[in-house]
Amino acid sequence: MQEQEVNIQSGEVTLAGTLCIPHAAGKFSAVLMVHGSGPLDRNGNMKGQNLNIFSELAHAFDRHGIASLRYDKRGCGNSSGDFLTAGYSDLVQDAERCLEALAQSKLVSCDHLYILGHSEGCSIASKLSQSCESVSGLVLLCPSIEQVEPLLIRQAEQLEKEIGSLPGMSGYFYRIFFKIMGRPVRMQKSLLRKVRESDLPVVRHGLSRQPAKWLREILQLNTENVFASTHVPILLVAGNKDLQCRPNDIYRIADVAQGPTETVMINGMTHLLRIDERPASLLGSARLLGRPLDGMVSEKAAQWIIATMSANHQLRAASGPNV
């Protein structure tokens, strides 16, 4: 495996990333990896949360002879720019510039170009497939077709429920904190109201600064329309213990998507792409950080890409040469 550091220009921002190329001759099928929400680096890590999702996937793809590109979000890792002032539209633009850079690599076959998205990255991947004709397919991990506002409220309700039943001193301190600062649902609704009333890129809410431009833009996003406008083949993967995105959304997306789809539900898997033997819990996510990515995710994704490549080869052969 060869890993090359790359810099990609997106407007005034320079995105830093890693191009992973298998040790072999010729051009390779390749995957662009697009993050979920949060200030994430190229491996899907941020302060206090080392998941290494994209590095593990890149190495797994390499073992199957598939190249990949992963990058630091603007303002994260070694990329320039400011994460907090970036909107959803900026993140789409950044991913598009990275896709163009990947397609232009002399080591990559433009006939076999794929995008892998996790969580928020799934809608970005779908948008890119609609504007870039060279995209052969999408791998969407833990996607959501739910509108963003009810999704955020539902997550806050789940957090309140868990805090209310948390035993011992940790539960006591959580409840004291939220008594002072406000309960999660009320705080979430207050943030959404403040964001809508502002035209600033960043607002202060409670003890933190929040990416208001990004929130305004994703609140306006019609996720169902995004997936309903997607025509390329899609692999949809979810875990039945995902509390952040609804697991059954993979079936709803499969129903509205215009191209062929395959759905995979992994028993016991959470939004972090790890298996949790205990009951699903947002507060329990921290105990999964030291675990490796569930191997079924990378293996299924790689096998699906290989199968899709083969199907595309057969389709082109059947259609004959252009005249």
Contacts in CASP RR format, 6 or more apart in sequence:
PFRMAT RR
TARGET T0000
AUTHOR 0000-0000-0000
METHOD contacts of the structure
MODEL  1
MQEQEVNIQSGEVTLAGTLCIPHAAGKFSAVLMVHGSGPLDRNGNMKGQN
LNIFSELAHAFDRHGIASLRYDKRGCGNSSGDFLTAGYSDLVQDAERCLE
ALAQSKLVSCDHLYILGHSEGCSIASKLSQSCESVSGLVLLCPSIEQVEP
LLIRQAEQLEKEIGSLPGMSGYFYRIFFKIMGRPVRMQKSLLRKVRESDL
PVVRHGLSRQPAKWLREILQLNTENVFASTHVPILLVAGNKDLQCRPNDI
YRIADVAQGPTETVMINGMTHLLRIDERPASLLGSARLLGRPLDGMVSEK
AAQWIIATMSANHQLRAASGPNV
1 20 0 8 1.000
1 21 0 8 1.000
1 22 0 8 1.000
1 23 0 8 1.000
1 59 0 8 1.000
1 62 0 8 1.000
2 20 0 8 1.000
2 21 0 8 1.000
2 22 0 8 1.000
2 23 0 8 1.000
3 18 0 8 1.000
3 19 0 8 1.000
3 20 0 8 1.000
3 21 0 8 1.000
4 18 0 8 1.000
4 19 0 8 1.000
4 21 0 8 1.000
5 16 0 8 1.000
5 17 0 8 1.000
5 18 0 8 1.000
6 16 0 8 1.000
6 17 0 8 1.000
6 18 0 8 1.000
6 19 0 8 1.000
6 69 0 8 1.000
6 71 0 8 1.000
6 101 0 8 1.000
7 14 0 8 1.000
7 15 0 8 1.000
7 16 0 8 1.000
7 17 0 8 1.000
8 14 0 8 1.000
8 15 0 8 1.000
8 17 0 8 1.000
8 71 0 8 1.000
8 97 0 8 1.000
8 98 0 8 1.000
8 101 0 8 1.000
9 15 0 8 1.000
9 97 0 8 1.000
10 74 0 8 1.000
10 93 0 8 1.000
10 94 0 8 1.000
10 97 0 8 1.000
10 98 0 8 1.000
11 93 0 8 1.000
11 97 0 8 1.000
12 80 0 8 1.000
12 81 0 8 1.000
13 74 0 8 1.000
13 75 0 8 1.000
13 79 0 8 1.000
13 80 0 8 1.000
13 81 0 8 1.000
13 94 0 8 1.000
14 79 0 8 1.000
14 80 0 8 1.000
15 71 0 8 1.000
15 72 0 8 1.000
15 73 0 8 1.000
15 74 0 8 1.000
15 79 0 8 1.000
15 94 0 8 1.000
15 97 0 8 1.000
15 98 0 8 1.000
16 42 0 8 1.000
16 71 0 8 1.000
16 72 0 8 1.000
16 77 0 8 1.000
16 78 0 8 1.000
16 79 0 8 1.000
17 42 0 8 1.000
17 69 0 8 1.000
17 70 0 8 1.000
17 71 0 8 1.000
17 72 0 8 1.000
17 78 0 8 1.000
17 79 0 8 1.000
18 42 0 8 1.000
18 58 0 8 1.000
18 69 0 8 1.000
18 70 0 8 1.000
18 71 0 8 1.000
19 67 0 8 1.000
19 68 0 8 1.000
19 69 0 8 1.000
19 102 0 8 1.000
19 105 0 8 1.000
19 107 0 8 1.000
20 58 0 8 1.000
20 59 0 8 1.000
20 61 0 8 1.000
20 62 0 8 1.000
20 67 0 8 1.000
20 68 0 8 1.000
20 69 0 8 1.000
20 70 0 8 1.000
21 28 0 8 1.000
21 62 0 8 1.000
21 67 0 8 1.000
21 107 0 8 1.000
22 28 0 8 1.000
22 62 0 8 1.000
22 65 0 8 1.000
22 66 0 8 1.000
22 67 0 8 1.000
24 65 0 8 1.000
26 107 0 8 1.000
27 106 0 8 1.000
27 107 0 8 1.000
27 108 0 8 1.000
27 109 0 8 1.000
28 65 0 8 1.000
28 66 0 8 1.000
28 67 0 8 1.000
28 107 0 8 1.000
28 108 0 8 1.000
28 109 0 8 1.000
28 112 0 8 1.000
29 65 0 8 1.000
29 66 0 8 1.000
29 67 0 8 1.000
29 108 0 8 1.000
29 109 0 8 1.000
29 112 0 8 1.000
29 113 0 8 1.000
29 114 0 8 1.000
29 136 0 8 1.000
29 305 0 8 1.000
29 309 0 8 1.000
30 66 0 8 1.000
30 67 0 8 1.000
30 68 0 8 1.000
30 69 0 8 1.000
30 102 0 8 1.000
30 105 0 8 1.000
30 108 0 8 1.000
30 109 0 8 1.000
30 112 0 8 1.000
30 113 0 8 1.000
30 114 0 8 1.000
31 57 0 8 1.000
31 61 0 8 1.000
31 66 0 8 1.000
31 67 0 8 1.000
31 68 0 8 1.000
31 69 0 8 1.000
31 114 0 8 1.000
31 115 0 8 1.000
31 116 0 8 1.000
31 139 0 8 1.000
31 305 0 8 1.000
32 68 0 8 1.000
32 69 0 8 1.000
32 95 0 8 1.000
32 98 0 8 1.000
32 99 0 8 1.000
32 102 0 8 1.000
32 113 0 8 1.000
32 114 0 8 1.000
32 115 0 8 1.000
32 116 0 8 1.000
33 54 0 8 1.000
33 57 0 8 1.000
33 58 0 8 1.000
33 68 0 8 1.000
33 69 0 8 1.000
33 70 0 8 1.000
33 71 0 8 1.000
33 116 0 8 1.000
33 117 0 8 1.000
33 118 0 8 1.000
34 95 0 8 1.000
34 115 0 8 1.000
34 116 0 8 1.000
34 117 0 8 1.000
34 118 0 8 1.000
34 121 0 8 1.000
34 122 0 8 1.000
34 124 0 8 1.000
34 125 0 8 1.000
34 128 0 8 1.000
35 44 0 8 1.000
35 54 0 8 1.000
35 73 0 8 1.000
35 117 0 8 1.000
35 118 0 8 1.000
35 119 0 8 1.000
35 120 0 8 1.000
35 121 0 8 1.000
36 44 0 8 1.000
36 117 0 8 1.000
36 118 0 8 1.000
36 119 0 8 1.000
36 120 0 8 1.000
36 121 0 8 1.000
37 119 0 8 1.000
37 120 0 8 1.000
38 46 0 8 1.000
38 73 0 8 1.000
38 83 0 8 1.000
39 46 0 8 1.000
39 47 0 8 1.000
39 73 0 8 1.000
39 75 0 8 1.000
39 76 0 8 1.000
39 83 0 8 1.000
40 46 0 8 1.000
40 72 0 8 1.000
40 73 0 8 1.000
40 76 0 8 1.000
41 72 0 8 1.000
41 73 0 8 1.000
41 76 0 8 1.000
41 77 0 8 1.000
42 54 0 8 1.000
42 55 0 8 1.000
42 70 0 8 1.000
42 71 0 8 1.000
42 72 0 8 1.000
42 77 0 8 1.000
43 51 0 8 1.000
43 52 0 8 1.000
43 53 0 8 1.000
43 54 0 8 1.000
43 55 0 8 1.000
43 70 0 8 1.000
44 51 0 8 1.000
44 52 0 8 1.000
44 53 0 8 1.000
44 54 0 8 1.000
45 51 0 8 1.000
45 52 0 8 1.000
46 76 0 8 1.000
49 289 0 8 1.000
50 289 0 8 1.000
50 290 0 8 1.000
51 272 0 8 1.000
51 273 0 8 1.000
51 289 0 8 1.000
51 293 0 8 1.000
52 293 0 8 1.000
53 118 0 8 1.000
53 273 0 8 1.000
53 293 0 8 1.000
54 68 0 8 1.000
54 70 0 8 1.000
55 70 0 8 1.000
56 292 0 8 1.000
56 293 0 8 1.000
56 298 0 8 1.000
57 68 0 8 1.000
57 116 0 8 1.000
57 293 0 8 1.000
57 297 0 8 1.000
57 298 0 8 1.000
57 301 0 8 1.000
58 68 0 8 1.000
58 70 0 8 1.000
60 295 0 8 1.000
60 298 0 8 1.000
60 299 0 8 1.000
60 301 0 8 1.000
60 302 0 8 1.000
61 67 0 8 1.000
61 68 0 8 1.000
61 298 0 8 1.000
61 301 0 8 1.000
61 302 0 8 1.000
61 305 0 8 1.000
62 68 0 8 1.000
63 302 0 8 1.000
64 302 0 8 1.000
64 303 0 8 1.000
64 305 0 8 1.000
64 306 0 8 1.000
66 302 0 8 1.000
66 305 0 8 1.000
66 306 0 8 1.000
67 105 0 8 1.000
67 107 0 8 1.000
67 108 0 8 1.000
69 98 0 8 1.000
69 101 0 8 1.000
69 102 0 8 1.000
71 79 0 8 1.000
71 94 0 8 1.000
71 98 0 8 1.000
72 78 0 8 1.000
72 79 0 8 1.000
73 79 0 8 1.000
73 83 0 8 1.000
73 86 0 8 1.000
73 91 0 8 1.000
73 94 0 8 1.000
74 80 0 8 1.000
74 81 0 8 1.000
74 82 0 8 1.000
74 83 0 8 1.000
74 86 0 8 1.000
74 90 0 8 1.000
74 91 0 8 1.000
74 94 0 8 1.000
75 81 0 8 1.000
75 82 0 8 1.000
75 83 0 8 1.000
75 86 0 8 1.000
76 83 0 8 1.000
83 211 0 8 1.000
84 201 0 8 1.000
84 202 0 8 1.000
84 209 0 8 1.000
84 210 0 8 1.000
84 211 0 8 1.000
85 201 0 8 1.000
85 202 0 8 1.000
85 211 0 8 1.000
85 213 0 8 1.000
86 211 0 8 1.000
86 213 0 8 1.000
86 214 0 8 1.000
87 201 0 8 1.000
87 211 0 8 1.000
87 213 0 8 1.000
87 214 0 8 1.000
87 217 0 8 1.000
88 124 0 8 1.000
88 214 0 8 1.000
88 217 0 8 1.000
88 218 0 8 1.000
88 221 0 8 1.000
89 217 0 8 1.000
91 120 0 8 1.000
91 124 0 8 1.000
91 214 0 8 1.000
92 124 0 8 1.000
92 127 0 8 1.000
92 128 0 8 1.000
95 115 0 8 1.000
95 121 0 8 1.000
95 124 0 8 1.000
95 125 0 8 1.000
95 128 0 8 1.000
96 128 0 8 1.000
96 131 0 8 1.000
96 132 0 8 1.000
99 113 0 8 1.000
99 115 0 8 1.000
99 128 0 8 1.000
99 132 0 8 1.000
99 135 0 8 1.000
100 132 0 8 1.000
102 108 0 8 1.000
102 113 0 8 1.000
103 110 0 8 1.000
103 113 0 8 1.000
103 132 0 8 1.000
103 134 0 8 1.000
110 134 0 8 1.000
111 134 0 8 1.000
111 136 0 8 1.000
111 312 0 8 1.000
112 136 0 8 1.000
112 305 0 8 1.000
112 309 0 8 1.000
112 312 0 8 1.000
113 132 0 8 1.000
113 134 0 8 1.000
113 135 0 8 1.000
113 136 0 8 1.000
114 135 0 8 1.000
114 136 0 8 1.000
114 137 0 8 1.000
114 138 0 8 1.000
114 139 0 8 1.000
114 305 0 8 1.000
114 308 0 8 1.000
115 125 0 8 1.000
115 128 0 8 1.000
115 129 0 8 1.000
115 135 0 8 1.000
115 137 0 8 1.000
115 138 0 8 1.000
115 139 0 8 1.000
116 125 0 8 1.000
116 138 0 8 1.000
116 139 0 8 1.000
116 140 0 8 1.000
116 141 0 8 1.000
116 301 0 8 1.000
117 124 0 8 1.000
117 125 0 8 1.000
117 138 0 8 1.000
117 139 0 8 1.000
117 140 0 8 1.000
117 141 0 8 1.000
117 143 0 8 1.000
118 141 0 8 1.000
118 142 0 8 1.000
118 273 0 8 1.000
119 141 0 8 1.000
119 142 0 8 1.000
119 143 0 8 1.000
119 144 0 8 1.000
119 244 0 8 1.000
119 245 0 8 1.000
119 271 0 8 1.000
120 218 0 8 1.000
122 138 0 8 1.000
122 140 0 8 1.000
122 141 0 8 1.000
122 142 0 8 1.000
122 143 0 8 1.000
122 144 0 8 1.000
123 143 0 8 1.000
123 144 0 8 1.000
123 221 0 8 1.000
123 223 0 8 1.000
123 226 0 8 1.000
123 227 0 8 1.000
125 138 0 8 1.000
125 140 0 8 1.000
126 138 0 8 1.000
126 140 0 8 1.000
126 226 0 8 1.000
126 227 0 8 1.000
126 229 0 8 1.000
126 230 0 8 1.000
127 226 0 8 1.000
128 135 0 8 1.000
129 135 0 8 1.000
129 137 0 8 1.000
129 138 0 8 1.000
129 230 0 8 1.000
129 231 0 8 1.000
129 232 0 8 1.000
130 229 0 8 1.000
130 230 0 8 1.000
130 231 0 8 1.000
135 232 0 8 1.000
136 232 0 8 1.000
136 233 0 8 1.000
136 308 0 8 1.000
136 309 0 8 1.000
136 312 0 8 1.000
137 232 0 8 1.000
137 233 0 8 1.000
137 234 0 8 1.000
137 308 0 8 1.000
138 230 0 8 1.000
138 232 0 8 1.000
138 233 0 8 1.000
138 234 0 8 1.000
138 235 0 8 1.000
139 234 0 8 1.000
139 235 0 8 1.000
139 237 0 8 1.000
139 301 0 8 1.000
139 304 0 8 1.000
139 305 0 8 1.000
140 234 0 8 1.000
140 235 0 8 1.000
140 236 0 8 1.000
140 237 0 8 1.000
140 250 0 8 1.000
140 253 0 8 1.000
141 237 0 8 1.000
141 238 0 8 1.000
141 273 0 8 1.000
141 297 0 8 1.000
141 301 0 8 1.000
142 237 0 8 1.000
142 238 0 8 1.000
142 239 0 8 1.000
142 242 0 8 1.000
142 244 0 8 1.000
142 245 0 8 1.000
142 271 0 8 1.000
142 273 0 8 1.000
143 227 0 8 1.000
143 236 0 8 1.000
143 238 0 8 1.000
143 245 0 8 1.000
143 249 0 8 1.000
143 250 0 8 1.000
143 253 0 8 1.000
144 151 0 8 1.000
144 223 0 8 1.000
144 245 0 8 1.000
144 246 0 8 1.000
144 249 0 8 1.000
145 223 0 8 1.000
145 224 0 8 1.000
145 227 0 8 1.000
145 249 0 8 1.000
145 252 0 8 1.000
145 253 0 8 1.000
145 256 0 8 1.000
146 154 0 8 1.000
146 223 0 8 1.000
146 245 0 8 1.000
146 246 0 8 1.000
146 249 0 8 1.000
147 222 0 8 1.000
147 223 0 8 1.000
148 218 0 8 1.000
148 219 0 8 1.000
148 221 0 8 1.000
148 223 0 8 1.000
149 192 0 8 1.000
149 219 0 8 1.000
151 245 0 8 1.000
152 188 0 8 1.000
152 192 0 8 1.000
153 185 0 8 1.000
153 188 0 8 1.000
153 189 0 8 1.000
155 188 0 8 1.000
155 243 0 8 1.000
155 244 0 8 1.000
155 282 0 8 1.000
156 184 0 8 1.000
156 185 0 8 1.000
156 187 0 8 1.000
156 188 0 8 1.000
157 184 0 8 1.000
157 185 0 8 1.000
158 243 0 8 1.000
158 282 0 8 1.000
159 184 0 8 1.000
159 282 0 8 1.000
159 283 0 8 1.000
160 183 0 8 1.000
160 184 0 8 1.000
160 185 0 8 1.000
162 281 0 8 1.000
162 282 0 8 1.000
162 283 0 8 1.000
163 171 0 8 1.000
163 174 0 8 1.000
163 175 0 8 1.000
163 178 0 8 1.000
163 184 0 8 1.000
163 283 0 8 1.000
164 171 0 8 1.000
164 174 0 8 1.000
164 175 0 8 1.000
166 174 0 8 1.000
166 175 0 8 1.000
166 283 0 8 1.000
178 184 0 8 1.000
181 187 0 8 1.000
181 206 0 8 1.000
181 207 0 8 1.000
187 205 0 8 1.000
187 206 0 8 1.000
190 205 0 8 1.000
191 205 0 8 1.000
191 210 0 8 1.000
191 215 0 8 1.000
192 215 0 8 1.000
192 219 0 8 1.000
194 203 0 8 1.000
194 205 0 8 1.000
194 212 0 8 1.000
195 203 0 8 1.000
195 210 0 8 1.000
195 212 0 8 1.000
195 215 0 8 1.000
195 216 0 8 1.000
195 219 0 8 1.000
196 216 0 8 1.000
196 219 0 8 1.000
198 212 0 8 1.000
200 212 0 8 1.000
200 213 0 8 1.000
201 211 0 8 1.000
201 212 0 8 1.000
201 213 0 8 1.000
202 209 0 8 1.000
202 210 0 8 1.000
202 211 0 8 1.000
202 212 0 8 1.000
202 213 0 8 1.000
203 209 0 8 1.000
203 210 0 8 1.000
203 212 0 8 1.000
204 210 0 8 1.000
224 256 0 8 1.000
227 253 0 8 1.000
227 256 0 8 1.000
227 257 0 8 1.000
228 256 0 8 1.000
228 257 0 8 1.000
228 258 0 8 1.000
229 258 0 8 1.000
230 257 0 8 1.000
230 258 0 8 1.000
230 259 0 8 1.000
231 257 0 8 1.000
231 258 0 8 1.000
231 259 0 8 1.000
232 259 0 8 1.000
233 259 0 8 1.000
233 260 0 8 1.000
233 261 0 8 1.000
233 262 0 8 1.000
233 308 0 8 1.000
233 311 0 8 1.000
234 253 0 8 1.000
234 254 0 8 1.000
234 257 0 8 1.000
234 259 0 8 1.000
234 260 0 8 1.000
234 261 0 8 1.000
234 262 0 8 1.000
235 261 0 8 1.000
235 262 0 8 1.000
235 264 0 8 1.000
235 300 0 8 1.000
235 301 0 8 1.000
235 304 0 8 1.000
236 250 0 8 1.000
236 253 0 8 1.000
236 254 0 8 1.000
236 261 0 8 1.000
236 262 0 8 1.000
236 263 0 8 1.000
236 264 0 8 1.000
237 250 0 8 1.000
237 263 0 8 1.000
237 264 0 8 1.000
237 266 0 8 1.000
237 297 0 8 1.000
237 300 0 8 1.000
237 301 0 8 1.000
238 245 0 8 1.000
238 247 0 8 1.000
238 248 0 8 1.000
238 249 0 8 1.000
238 250 0 8 1.000
238 263 0 8 1.000
238 264 0 8 1.000
238 265 0 8 1.000
238 266 0 8 1.000
238 269 0 8 1.000
239 247 0 8 1.000
239 265 0 8 1.000
239 266 0 8 1.000
239 267 0 8 1.000
239 268 0 8 1.000
239 269 0 8 1.000
239 270 0 8 1.000
239 271 0 8 1.000
240 247 0 8 1.000
240 265 0 8 1.000
240 266 0 8 1.000
240 267 0 8 1.000
240 268 0 8 1.000
240 269 0 8 1.000
241 247 0 8 1.000
241 268 0 8 1.000
241 269 0 8 1.000
241 270 0 8 1.000
241 276 0 8 1.000
241 280 0 8 1.000
242 269 0 8 1.000
242 270 0 8 1.000
242 271 0 8 1.000
242 280 0 8 1.000
243 270 0 8 1.000
243 271 0 8 1.000
243 280 0 8 1.000
243 281 0 8 1.000
243 282 0 8 1.000
244 271 0 8 1.000
244 282 0 8 1.000
245 271 0 8 1.000
247 265 0 8 1.000
250 263 0 8 1.000
250 264 0 8 1.000
250 265 0 8 1.000
251 263 0 8 1.000
253 261 0 8 1.000
254 261 0 8 1.000
254 263 0 8 1.000
262 304 0 8 1.000
264 296 0 8 1.000
264 300 0 8 1.000
266 275 0 8 1.000
266 294 0 8 1.000
266 296 0 8 1.000
266 297 0 8 1.000
268 275 0 8 1.000
268 276 0 8 1.000
268 277 0 8 1.000
269 275 0 8 1.000
269 276 0 8 1.000
269 294 0 8 1.000
269 296 0 8 1.000
269 297 0 8 1.000
270 276 0 8 1.000
270 280 0 8 1.000
270 285 0 8 1.000
270 288 0 8 1.000
271 285 0 8 1.000
272 285 0 8 1.000
272 288 0 8 1.000
272 289 0 8 1.000
273 293 0 8 1.000
273 294 0 8 1.000
273 297 0 8 1.000
274 288 0 8 1.000
274 291 0 8 1.000
274 292 0 8 1.000
274 293 0 8 1.000
274 294 0 8 1.000
275 291 0 8 1.000
275 294 0 8 1.000
276 284 0 8 1.000
276 288 0 8 1.000
278 284 0 8 1.000
END
